[in-house]
Amino acid sequence: METSSLPRLLNLMPELPLERGSSKVGTKLTIPAFYQLAGELAGQHYVKVVVDLSSDTVHFIDTDEYSFHADYIAERILGVRRDDLRDRIDDFNKLVYLSADRPLYLGTLALHHKDAEQFFTIETVEVDTMDAAMLCRFYEILRQNIDPSIPLFLKPGNHLQEVAVRGIDSTKLPRLFSHELYEIHDYVPLNLGEAEGRLRILSAESYLQDFDTLKWYDIICMDKVPDNIPRLSGIINSEHTTPLSHTNVLAGGWGIPNAVQLGARQKYLERGLNGQWVRYCVEAKATTISLEPMALPTNLPQQPSWSVHAIKLEAPETVNTRVAPLTDLRMSERFRYGTKAANLGELRHILDHGSSRLDGYYRVPRPPRKDLLPYLANAVGAKAADDLTERSWEFLQKSVEVPRGIALPFSLQQDFLQSSWQIQQAIGKLKMALELNAKEVPSLCVEVQRLIRGTRFSDALRDKIDAQITRHMAGVRNFVIRSSSNAEDLKDFSAAGIYESLNHITTADKIFESIKEVWASLVSPRSVRLRQEVGISLDDCYMGVIIQEEVESDMGGVLVTANPSNPAADFRNVYINVSDRSAVEVVSGAAQPYQYLYNTVEGGGRTLAVGSTGHDLDDDKHDVLQRLAYCGRLLQSHFAQDYSFSTPADIEWAAKGDQIYILQLRPYNI
């Protein structure tokens, strides 16, 4: 098919003269020319390319002029206005990404560096259905049109291409998979920002020994920073970790720079930087973190600027609230049961009764597309626009379940605490110490925790809880006891990982011990300190508890409905971390998870990392993850706090076969 047939196929007539501008057409690309045209993303330089198959001509596109392949093709190949092609963007995409007889190949050429070596990768967009023969031809044409001294590898753009590439001799088609690139990249920006502070280079052992000496102005560098860190000024991981661990979620909530720089710990020790004041910067466009020595500030503030902006909590209700099944809760019940419990109850309500908001994300124009609803309709099997809300609800119902559970309100915690004069006396001493900023605060916290754990439930209180477990959870053998506080998941205070949740609870006695453990976590030295630093008073903090069925699963993890490396521009992809054990391994950072991007517009996934296993998940599990990705977008729409539907959702999940269970759901702060 000739390129000249594109206007006819798309009902477009050329209206503008053909221009070349600063893009390179039909000439071999040199390194200087590459940098002249290149854009940057997450420290990676890239150039968009178009291959005209009628003549095997390669167009290397100036990124500053053209953000989208389609805009370039409109003006420089078809000779029409950008809007003319955007009006037919769906037809255009089917032609150039899905057709077996397509006239153009579209892709991205990226330049990578490893030690003193450099190499190119070429990849298509995620939705491209190129088969093995097409991928080989695409590679061969590019190979002939770039500097021959620089190695070129094909990077499969989706799981379909990964399967196709594995069937081709690597000498004919050199390839690098996304997870292989992930493993060799020295630098991964996790949370952008700048900070000045004292660099503390620690091992796992010295971290425990020196924990009490850490200050708010410290920048900590470790092989892998643990998730029980105090609030600091910066984080540097010397080994790979996931953006979805509690540590990195806290860094995002605190607004502090955080990055992976392989080998950083040893490098900075050799430079003698331990204990020195440094300027630390994490940038998306950089290829390494910036860390430079500086003079000790002459006027170091006594407290950080963030400590003077107190976070205010909404007033809770703490009187005469019943123990309730999750099925009875709505989002508004967070004032009585905490955010986690209320969100799970709201999800249960959606599954039972539907929601008019499920398609909200897809109703917002995402340039160059004015309408994403046809893509959602295709995903959920809707045949007409007026059928979309109903089909989205059915899709969610078939895919997702909420494990059975009950919620204990704040009032129950208050009744328990007030039943013991010893606890009340100890809490009074703790509040006084907090007002005076006394050094005894940690030891007083431990004492309150000890009293909570040691105080017996009254018969009336125990019977009230026991009756609801019996009524709503009869037959459950394994339980999870989760925290659900009013002092978490706030705009400027995420509290990720600072309150207790306990798994694998089997007996009644263990359930009641675990409830007290969750209540006690509200006054742990760490949680009290972190709240006190941002002006959250102990008087304003309450703890609800979720008693929930622990489901069997063959994989679990965390989904965020955003691409953390490109949240502003990438409206298609969601990011999923997977463990073949449980979500706990992901959020704790205990092991390297599988990492994926899944497209929630056209569909399709890409493997970013395979964790410590060395192999990918099977196709059946990829199908489950694709459904989970679409469910995540639907839930993002419902739980959005405004009508831009732009706030990503952070979803902890588990799956057994085809069944997906949602365990927690909250906003994701990026």
QUIFEN-V689172 format. One record per residue. N is the residue number from 0. RES is the residue in one small letter. PHI is phi in degrees with one decimal (999 if undefined). NEAR is the number of other ideal C-beta (glycine too) atoms within 10 Angstrom. D_FIRST is the distance of its C-alpha to the first C-alpha in Angstrom with 2 decimals. Layout:
BEGIN
((N	RES	PHI	NEAR	D_FIRST) (N	RES	PHI	NEAR	D_FIRST))
END
This chain:
BEGIN
((0	m	999	14	0.00) (1	e	-77.3	11	3.82) (2	t	-59.4	17	6.58) (3	s	-62.7	12	8.44) (4	s	-81.1	12	7.05) (5	l	-56.8	21	8.83) (6	p	-58.5	18	12.19) (7	r	-65.4	10	11.72) (8	l	-65.2	14	10.69) (9	l	-100.3	19	13.58) (10	n	58.1	10	15.89) (11	l	-116.4	20	16.43) (12	m	-115.0	11	17.60) (13	p	-57.1	14	18.08) (14	e	-125.0	11	21.84) (15	l	-119.9	14	22.51) (16	p	-70.6	7	22.23) (17	l	-70.7	10	19.98) (18	e	-128.7	9	22.40) (19	r	-107.2	11	22.58) (20	g	59.9	13	25.92) (21	s	-91.5	12	27.30) (22	s	-67.6	21	24.10) (23	k	-104.6	22	23.17) (24	v	-129.8	15	19.94) (25	g	69.7	13	19.26) (26	t	-125.0	11	22.83) (27	k	-68.9	13	24.48) (28	l	-84.9	21	25.98) (29	t	-97.0	13	29.76) (30	i	-62.1	14	32.09) (31	p	-58.9	8	33.55) (32	a	-67.0	17	30.14) (33	f	-58.4	21	29.26) (34	y	-67.4	11	32.46) (35	q	-64.1	17	31.90) (36	l	-95.9	23	28.71) (37	a	-73.8	19	29.76) (38	g	-104.8	17	30.95) (39	e	-131.9	14	33.39) (40	l	-148.3	16	33.76) (41	a	50.6	17	36.77) (42	g	80.1	21	37.55) (43	q	-107.3	20	34.07) (44	h	-86.2	19	32.18) (45	y	-148.2	19	28.41) (46	v	-133.4	25	25.45) (47	k	-76.5	23	22.19) (48	v	-129.9	27	19.08) (49	v	-129.4	22	15.41) (50	v	-107.1	21	13.13) (51	d	-85.7	19	10.22) (52	l	-74.6	18	8.13) (53	s	-69.6	13	6.99) (54	s	-137.7	10	10.79) (55	d	57.1	14	12.34) (56	t	-84.7	16	14.28) (57	v	-104.6	22	16.45) (58	h	-105.1	22	17.89) (59	f	-98.5	26	21.34) (60	i	-96.1	28	22.44) (61	d	-72.3	19	26.02) (62	t	-65.3	20	27.31) (63	d	-64.5	11	30.08) (64	e	-84.3	14	27.75) (65	y	-134.8	21	25.10) (66	s	-80.6	15	26.08) (67	f	-124.8	17	22.69) (68	h	-54.1	23	19.16) (69	a	-61.1	20	18.24) (70	d	-64.8	19	20.89) (71	y	-64.1	25	19.65) (72	i	-62.1	24	16.02) (73	a	-59.7	27	17.61) (74	e	-82.2	21	19.97) (75	r	-100.8	21	18.60) (76	i	-113.5	22	14.85) (77	l	-84.7	24	14.67) (78	g	71.6	16	18.27) (79	v	-127.1	20	19.66) (80	r	-69.8	15	22.61) (81	r	-57.9	17	22.48) (82	d	-64.2	10	24.08) (83	d	-63.3	19	21.46) (84	l	-77.1	25	18.85) (85	r	-63.0	17	21.64) (86	d	-65.9	16	22.40) (87	r	-117.9	17	19.04) (88	i	-62.7	17	19.10) (89	d	-66.2	13	19.05) (90	d	-63.1	14	15.87) (91	f	-62.1	23	14.31) (92	n	-63.6	21	15.79) (93	k	-60.8	13	14.65) (94	l	-69.3	19	10.98) (95	v	-93.9	21	11.48) (96	y	-113.0	20	14.43) (97	l	-115.0	13	14.43) (98	s	-74.8	14	11.10) (99	a	-74.7	9	10.59) (100	d	-117.1	7	6.79) (101	r	-70.6	18	7.03) (102	p	-88.8	19	5.53) (103	l	-134.4	21	9.24) (104	y	-109.1	24	12.36) (105	l	-119.1	23	15.54) (106	g	-165.5	24	19.04) (107	t	-133.4	21	22.58) (108	l	-102.9	24	24.45) (109	a	-119.6	20	28.20) (110	l	-107.2	18	31.19) (111	h	-117.8	19	34.05) (112	h	-128.0	17	37.62) (113	k	-140.0	11	40.03) (114	d	56.6	7	43.40) (115	a	-95.1	5	42.80) (116	e	-97.9	9	39.30) (117	q	-137.1	13	35.93) (118	f	-156.1	15	32.45) (119	f	-101.0	22	28.94) (120	t	-125.6	22	27.03) (121	i	-119.2	23	23.37) (122	e	-145.1	23	22.48) (123	t	-94.0	24	20.01) (124	v	-73.7	19	21.28) (125	e	-61.6	23	23.39) (126	v	-89.9	18	21.13) (127	d	-66.5	25	18.06) (128	t	-101.6	18	17.58) (129	m	-51.0	24	16.09) (130	d	-89.7	11	17.49) (131	a	-60.2	15	19.35) (132	a	-64.2	11	16.64) (133	m	-64.1	18	14.47) (134	l	-61.6	24	17.75) (135	c	-64.3	18	18.67) (136	r	-64.9	15	15.59) (137	f	-56.2	23	16.03) (138	y	-62.2	21	19.67) (139	e	-62.4	13	19.37) (140	i	-65.1	18	17.29) (141	l	-64.6	21	19.84) (142	r	-58.4	15	22.68) (143	q	-78.5	11	21.92) (144	n	-119.5	22	21.91) (145	i	-128.8	23	25.14) (146	d	-49.9	14	28.78) (147	p	-67.6	10	29.22) (148	s	-78.8	7	32.77) (149	i	-105.7	15	31.79) (150	p	-58.1	14	30.80) (151	l	-125.8	18	27.49) (152	f	-127.2	20	27.17) (153	l	-81.8	26	24.53) (154	k	-110.7	23	26.07) (155	p	-54.2	23	24.82) (156	g	-90.7	23	24.12) (157	n	-163.4	26	25.44) (158	h	-64.5	22	27.34) (159	l	-61.6	17	24.33) (160	q	-69.7	26	23.11) (161	e	-59.4	19	26.74) (162	v	-64.8	12	27.01) (163	a	-62.4	20	23.85) (164	v	-66.8	20	25.08) (165	r	-63.6	12	28.53) (166	g	-90.2	8	27.26) (167	i	-112.4	17	25.96) (168	d	-57.2	8	28.44) (169	s	-67.5	11	29.33) (170	t	-74.2	6	29.59) (171	k	-83.0	9	25.90) (172	l	-132.9	18	24.96) (173	p	-59.7	16	27.83) (174	r	-139.3	18	28.07) (175	l	-135.8	19	30.43) (176	f	-82.6	22	30.83) (177	s	-56.3	22	31.90) (178	h	-68.0	20	35.40) (179	e	-71.0	14	35.81) (180	l	-66.4	18	35.00) (181	y	-57.3	16	37.41) (182	e	-70.2	13	40.14) (183	i	-97.6	12	39.92) (184	h	-72.3	17	39.74) (185	d	-75.5	16	43.23) (186	y	-128.2	18	42.96) (187	v	-131.4	22	42.05) (188	p	-74.0	23	43.08) (189	l	-98.4	23	44.41) (190	n	-143.8	22	46.21) (191	l	-73.6	16	45.92) (192	g	155.2	19	49.09) (193	e	-129.6	14	51.98) (194	a	-155.9	20	55.54) (195	e	-117.1	16	58.72) (196	g	-175.8	23	61.00) (197	r	-90.8	20	62.87) (198	l	-78.9	22	60.76) (199	r	-117.7	22	62.06) (200	i	-100.8	22	60.72) (201	l	-128.7	21	61.76) (202	s	-95.5	12	61.54) (203	a	-60.4	10	61.70) (204	e	-72.2	8	65.45) (205	s	-69.8	12	66.26) (206	y	-60.8	17	64.28) (207	l	-65.5	12	66.75) (208	q	-68.8	10	69.71) (209	d	-102.5	13	68.74) (210	f	-54.2	13	67.22) (211	d	-69.5	8	70.17) (212	t	-94.4	8	69.80) (213	l	-70.0	17	66.25) (214	k	-117.1	14	66.19) (215	w	-61.2	15	63.77) (216	y	-89.6	18	62.98) (217	d	-79.7	23	61.99) (218	i	-112.9	24	58.52) (219	i	-97.2	22	58.35) (220	c	-124.9	27	56.53) (221	m	-142.1	21	56.47) (222	d	-56.1	15	54.36) (223	k	-147.4	18	53.50) (224	v	-70.1	25	55.28) (225	p	-72.3	18	56.92) (226	d	-90.1	18	56.56) (227	n	-104.5	15	60.25) (228	i	-67.8	22	60.05) (229	p	-75.6	17	62.13) (230	r	-72.9	20	60.50) (231	l	-122.7	24	59.73) (232	s	-99.0	22	58.03) (233	g	-172.8	29	55.20) (234	i	-134.0	28	53.79) (235	i	-130.9	25	52.33) (236	n	-97.1	25	51.19) (237	s	-91.3	20	51.29) (238	e	-131.0	15	49.29) (239	h	-64.0	16	46.18) (240	t	-145.3	21	46.81) (241	t	-95.4	26	44.79) (242	p	-62.0	23	44.50) (243	l	-100.8	27	45.81) (244	s	-69.9	27	49.19) (245	h	-56.1	20	52.25) (246	t	-58.4	26	52.89) (247	n	-76.8	25	49.61) (248	v	-65.1	24	49.82) (249	l	-62.8	27	53.28) (250	a	-59.4	27	52.04) (251	g	-64.9	21	49.48) (252	g	-66.0	19	52.19) (253	w	-84.0	24	54.56) (254	g	70.2	13	52.07) (255	i	-110.6	22	52.86) (256	p	-64.9	24	50.55) (257	n	-151.8	28	49.47) (258	a	-153.8	28	47.27) (259	v	-98.9	24	46.76) (260	q	-133.2	21	47.54) (261	l	-58.0	17	47.85) (262	g	78.5	11	51.16) (263	a	-62.3	23	52.46) (264	r	-58.5	21	55.83) (265	q	-67.5	12	56.81) (266	k	-60.9	15	55.42) (267	y	-75.2	20	57.44) (268	l	-63.4	12	60.52) (269	e	-66.0	8	60.37) (270	r	-82.4	13	60.10) (271	g	69.5	9	63.25) (272	l	-92.3	19	61.69) (273	n	-61.3	14	63.27) (274	g	84.7	10	65.47) (275	q	-89.8	17	64.26) (276	w	-80.5	17	62.95) (277	v	-139.5	20	59.27) (278	r	-99.8	14	56.49) (279	y	-122.0	25	53.59) (280	c	-139.1	18	50.12) (281	v	-117.5	29	46.96) (282	e	-121.7	19	43.82) (283	a	-67.5	14	40.22) (284	k	-87.8	13	38.97) (285	a	-81.8	16	41.50) (286	t	-108.3	15	41.17) (287	t	-159.0	15	44.78) (288	i	-71.0	23	47.56) (289	s	-102.5	14	49.93) (290	l	-142.8	23	53.56) (291	e	-128.6	9	56.19) (292	p	-61.8	12	60.02) (293	m	-144.7	12	61.94) (294	a	-73.4	7	65.57) (295	l	-61.2	8	67.31) (296	p	-57.6	11	67.27) (297	t	-78.9	5	70.70) (298	n	-125.2	4	70.51) (299	l	-69.3	12	68.84) (300	p	-62.3	11	68.87) (301	q	-72.5	5	70.90) (302	q	-145.0	10	68.11) (303	p	-71.9	15	64.36) (304	s	-64.3	7	63.04) (305	w	-70.1	16	61.33) (306	s	-77.2	15	64.72) (307	v	-93.9	10	66.07) (308	h	-106.3	9	63.42) (309	a	-67.1	9	64.71) (310	i	-91.3	16	62.34) (311	k	-97.6	10	63.77) (312	l	-100.8	17	63.44) (313	e	-69.7	9	63.45) (314	a	-67.5	9	66.79) (315	p	-86.4	23	66.70) (316	e	-107.3	14	68.78) (317	t	-130.2	17	71.15) (318	v	-124.5	11	73.67) (319	n	51.1	8	73.91) (320	t	-104.5	20	70.28) (321	r	-80.0	13	69.75) (322	v	-70.3	22	67.96) (323	a	-127.9	19	64.82) (324	p	-68.8	16	62.05) (325	l	-58.5	25	58.61) (326	t	-63.8	16	57.70) (327	d	-94.4	15	60.11) (328	l	-94.2	24	58.78) (329	r	-125.0	12	56.49) (330	m	-58.4	14	55.19) (331	s	-66.5	10	58.24) (332	e	-77.6	22	60.51) (333	r	-60.6	23	59.75) (334	f	-70.2	18	63.07) (335	r	-111.7	23	64.90) (336	y	-121.9	32	62.87) (337	g	94.6	29	60.63) (338	t	-65.8	24	56.92) (339	k	-60.3	26	55.74) (340	a	-63.8	28	57.67) (341	a	-63.6	22	56.73) (342	n	-67.6	27	52.99) (343	l	-65.5	26	53.18) (344	g	-63.8	26	55.14) (345	e	-62.4	23	52.59) (346	l	-61.8	25	49.80) (347	r	-60.6	21	51.93) (348	h	-64.2	19	52.36) (349	i	-60.0	21	48.60) (350	l	-62.6	18	48.11) (351	d	-83.1	10	50.96) (352	h	-125.1	8	50.44) (353	g	82.8	17	46.92) (354	s	-157.2	21	45.98) (355	s	-82.1	11	44.39) (356	r	-101.0	20	43.10) (357	l	-61.1	26	40.80) (358	d	-97.6	25	37.57) (359	g	-57.5	19	38.86) (360	y	-59.0	24	36.63) (361	y	-81.2	24	33.49) (362	r	-88.9	15	34.85) (363	v	-93.1	14	34.80) (364	p	-59.1	10	31.76) (365	r	-125.8	13	30.10) (366	p	-51.6	11	27.98) (367	p	-86.0	19	25.15) (368	r	-94.5	17	25.68) (369	k	-90.6	11	28.26) (370	d	-149.7	14	28.69) (371	l	-97.5	21	28.68) (372	l	-59.0	13	30.41) (373	p	-61.0	15	27.40) (374	y	-69.3	19	26.96) (375	l	-64.2	24	30.66) (376	a	-57.8	19	30.53) (377	n	-65.0	12	27.93) (378	a	-69.6	22	30.13) (379	v	-100.8	23	33.36) (380	g	80.4	11	32.20) (381	a	-85.4	21	33.03) (382	k	-99.2	9	31.73) (383	a	-147.1	8	32.95) (384	a	-61.6	12	33.98) (385	d	-75.6	8	37.64) (386	d	-100.8	14	37.42) (387	l	-68.6	20	36.16) (388	t	-62.0	17	39.60) (389	e	-65.0	13	40.97) (390	r	-68.7	19	38.03) (391	s	-63.4	29	38.17) (392	w	-62.9	20	41.88) (393	e	-63.3	15	41.40) (394	f	-60.2	20	38.79) (395	l	-65.4	23	41.34) (396	q	-58.6	13	44.18) (397	k	-71.3	14	42.46) (398	s	-96.1	20	41.47) (399	v	-122.1	22	44.46) (400	e	-138.4	16	48.22) (401	v	-111.4	23	51.13) (402	p	-57.6	19	53.91) (403	r	-57.0	19	57.26) (404	g	-174.1	25	59.60) (405	i	-127.2	23	62.38) (406	a	-120.9	30	62.97) (407	l	-94.9	29	66.29) (408	p	-77.0	27	66.89) (409	f	-57.9	24	68.28) (410	s	-62.9	20	71.60) (411	l	-69.0	23	72.06) (412	q	-61.3	22	71.77) (413	q	-64.4	16	74.30) (414	d	-60.3	17	76.69) (415	f	-66.6	20	76.58) (416	l	-62.9	20	77.16) (417	q	-77.8	11	80.00) (418	s	-76.8	15	81.67) (419	s	-124.1	16	82.79) (420	w	-67.6	8	85.07) (421	q	-65.6	13	84.32) (422	i	-63.3	20	80.59) (423	q	-61.3	13	81.43) (424	q	-65.2	12	83.79) (425	a	-66.6	21	81.29) (426	i	-65.3	21	78.55) (427	g	-59.9	11	81.06) (428	k	-63.8	15	81.76) (429	l	-64.6	21	78.05) (430	k	-63.1	14	77.49) (431	m	-63.9	12	80.42) (432	a	-63.6	18	79.13) (433	l	-66.5	19	75.71) (434	e	-62.8	10	77.40) (435	l	-90.7	10	79.34) (436	n	52.8	8	76.39) (437	a	-77.5	14	78.80) (438	k	-70.6	8	78.04) (439	e	-80.5	13	79.13) (440	v	-54.1	18	76.01) (441	p	-58.7	16	74.22) (442	s	-68.4	12	77.36) (443	l	-68.6	22	78.04) (444	c	-60.0	24	74.50) (445	v	-61.8	14	75.14) (446	e	-66.9	18	78.44) (447	v	-63.0	24	76.92) (448	q	-60.9	20	74.32) (449	r	-61.1	14	77.13) (450	l	-67.1	19	79.05) (451	i	-62.3	24	76.05) (452	r	-64.8	12	75.40) (453	g	-90.6	11	79.10) (454	t	-82.7	16	79.88) (455	r	-80.0	12	80.06) (456	f	-69.0	17	78.33) (457	s	-68.3	12	80.84) (458	d	-59.9	9	81.05) (459	a	-64.3	9	79.90) (460	l	-69.5	18	76.77) (461	r	-64.6	14	75.89) (462	d	-63.1	11	76.46) (463	k	-62.4	16	74.20) (464	i	-71.4	20	71.27) (465	d	-59.5	16	72.08) (466	a	-63.4	11	72.18) (467	q	-75.1	18	68.65) (468	i	-62.5	17	67.25) (469	t	-62.7	10	68.98) (470	r	-70.5	11	67.77) (471	h	-108.3	19	64.10) (472	m	-135.4	17	63.41) (473	a	-58.8	8	65.57) (474	g	98.0	6	64.17) (475	v	-74.0	17	62.39) (476	r	-100.9	7	63.37) (477	n	-125.6	12	61.59) (478	f	-120.0	26	61.47) (479	v	-117.8	19	59.92) (480	i	-109.6	25	62.13) (481	r	-110.7	25	60.07) (482	s	-77.4	24	61.23) (483	s	-152.3	28	60.39) (484	s	-97.9	28	61.96) (485	n	-85.6	25	61.91) (486	a	-105.6	26	61.68) (487	e	-159.6	22	58.13) (488	d	54.2	23	54.53) (489	l	-94.1	19	55.66) (490	k	-56.0	10	53.63) (491	d	-116.9	12	55.45) (492	f	-155.9	22	56.91) (493	s	-79.5	22	54.72) (494	a	61.8	21	57.51) (495	a	-59.2	23	54.97) (496	g	81.5	21	57.02) (497	i	-92.6	24	60.44) (498	y	-108.3	23	61.75) (499	e	-81.2	19	62.36) (500	s	-137.3	21	60.49) (501	l	-124.0	18	61.73) (502	n	-107.7	13	60.04) (503	h	59.8	9	61.40) (504	i	-92.6	20	64.50) (505	t	-117.9	12	66.19) (506	t	-112.4	9	69.73) (507	a	-61.4	14	71.37) (508	d	-60.1	9	73.38) (509	k	-67.0	15	70.31) (510	i	-61.6	18	68.56) (511	f	-71.5	18	71.48) (512	e	-63.6	15	71.72) (513	s	-69.2	21	68.02) (514	i	-57.8	25	68.43) (515	k	-64.7	20	71.14) (516	e	-64.2	19	68.94) (517	v	-66.0	25	66.24) (518	w	-58.8	25	68.91) (519	a	-65.5	21	70.33) (520	s	-66.9	20	67.00) (521	l	-66.9	26	67.31) (522	v	-117.2	24	70.24) (523	s	-66.5	19	69.01) (524	p	-53.6	15	69.78) (525	r	-69.9	16	66.09) (526	s	-65.8	25	65.09) (527	v	-63.1	23	68.21) (528	r	-63.3	16	67.59) (529	l	-62.8	20	63.92) (530	r	-71.0	24	64.84) (531	q	-60.6	15	67.91) (532	e	-63.2	18	65.87) (533	v	-109.7	19	63.89) (534	g	79.6	15	66.89) (535	i	-88.9	22	66.40) (536	s	-74.8	15	69.93) (537	l	-60.3	19	70.99) (538	d	-61.6	10	72.61) (539	d	-95.2	16	69.21) (540	c	-104.0	19	67.54) (541	y	-136.5	24	67.43) (542	m	-129.4	27	65.96) (543	g	-94.7	29	64.69) (544	v	-136.8	32	63.86) (545	i	-107.9	26	61.27) (546	i	-106.1	26	62.40) (547	q	-134.2	25	59.32) (548	e	-64.7	17	58.37) (549	e	-89.2	20	56.83) (550	v	-88.6	19	53.85) (551	e	-75.2	10	52.80) (552	s	-148.0	21	49.40) (553	d	-110.1	12	47.21) (554	m	-164.8	21	45.49) (555	g	-159.3	25	46.13) (556	g	168.9	30	45.35) (557	v	-132.2	25	44.46) (558	l	-117.4	31	41.46) (559	v	-119.9	24	41.01) (560	t	-85.2	26	38.50) (561	a	-161.2	23	37.28) (562	n	-101.8	19	35.74) (563	p	-57.7	22	38.89) (564	s	-83.5	19	37.09) (565	n	-154.3	14	35.09) (566	p	-66.7	16	36.86) (567	a	-76.0	10	36.22) (568	a	-97.1	9	32.44) (569	d	-91.3	17	31.27) (570	f	-91.6	19	31.54) (571	r	-83.7	23	29.51) (572	n	-93.4	23	31.46) (573	v	-114.4	27	34.95) (574	y	-114.1	26	36.92) (575	i	-125.6	27	38.76) (576	n	-105.4	25	41.47) (577	v	-131.6	27	42.52) (578	s	-119.1	23	45.60) (579	d	-82.9	17	46.18) (580	r	-114.2	16	49.75) (581	s	-157.4	18	50.11) (582	a	-64.7	24	49.14) (583	v	-58.0	14	52.42) (584	e	-64.9	20	51.05) (585	v	-72.2	27	48.22) (586	v	-71.4	26	50.39) (587	s	-79.9	16	53.23) (588	g	72.7	21	51.05) (589	a	-67.4	14	52.87) (590	a	-144.1	14	49.80) (591	q	-76.0	22	46.24) (592	p	-86.2	30	44.01) (593	y	-66.0	26	40.48) (594	q	-130.4	24	38.33) (595	y	-137.3	28	35.06) (596	l	-112.3	23	32.74) (597	y	-123.0	26	31.40) (598	n	-78.4	21	28.84) (599	t	-106.6	25	30.43) (600	v	-110.3	22	27.51) (601	e	-83.3	20	24.44) (602	g	91.5	17	26.61) (603	g	106.4	24	26.62) (604	g	-130.7	22	29.09) (605	r	-139.0	22	29.67) (606	t	-85.4	21	32.73) (607	l	-95.8	19	34.56) (608	a	-157.0	22	37.71) (609	v	-110.3	22	39.33) (610	g	63.0	21	42.89) (611	s	-93.5	9	45.52) (612	t	-80.6	12	44.23) (613	g	83.6	7	41.66) (614	h	-141.8	9	39.32) (615	d	-88.3	18	37.11) (616	l	-72.7	18	37.89) (617	d	-80.0	8	36.61) (618	d	-62.5	9	33.76) (619	d	-61.2	10	36.29) (620	k	-71.2	17	37.72) (621	h	-62.9	16	34.35) (622	d	-61.9	13	33.85) (623	v	-63.0	21	37.27) (624	l	-66.5	24	36.47) (625	q	-64.2	20	33.30) (626	r	-64.5	19	35.54) (627	l	-59.4	22	38.15) (628	a	-60.5	25	35.69) (629	y	-64.3	23	34.94) (630	c	-60.1	25	38.68) (631	g	-59.8	28	39.41) (632	r	-65.2	26	37.37) (633	l	-62.7	29	39.15) (634	l	-71.9	26	42.49) (635	q	-55.8	29	41.70) (636	s	-63.0	23	41.25) (637	h	-66.2	24	44.54) (638	f	-86.7	22	46.63) (639	a	-60.6	18	45.39) (640	q	-90.3	10	48.35) (641	d	-141.2	8	46.56) (642	y	-103.4	10	43.76) (643	s	-84.9	10	41.20) (644	f	53.5	19	40.95) (645	s	-99.4	16	40.26) (646	t	-73.8	16	43.08) (647	p	-67.0	22	41.75) (648	a	-101.5	23	43.63) (649	d	-112.2	24	45.22) (650	i	-123.2	29	45.47) (651	e	-93.4	21	47.44) (652	w	-143.1	25	46.42) (653	a	-142.7	21	46.99) (654	a	-143.7	21	45.28) (655	k	-129.1	15	46.56) (656	g	62.6	11	43.93) (657	d	-85.6	11	41.84) (658	q	-87.5	15	44.54) (659	i	-105.6	24	44.28) (660	y	-113.6	20	47.52) (661	i	-94.0	24	47.80) (662	l	-100.1	24	50.84) (663	q	-149.9	21	50.82) (664	l	-150.4	24	48.86) (665	r	-156.2	18	49.39) (666	p	-68.0	20	47.66) (667	y	-108.3	22	45.92) (668	n	-88.8	20	47.05) (669	i	-121.7	15	44.53))
END
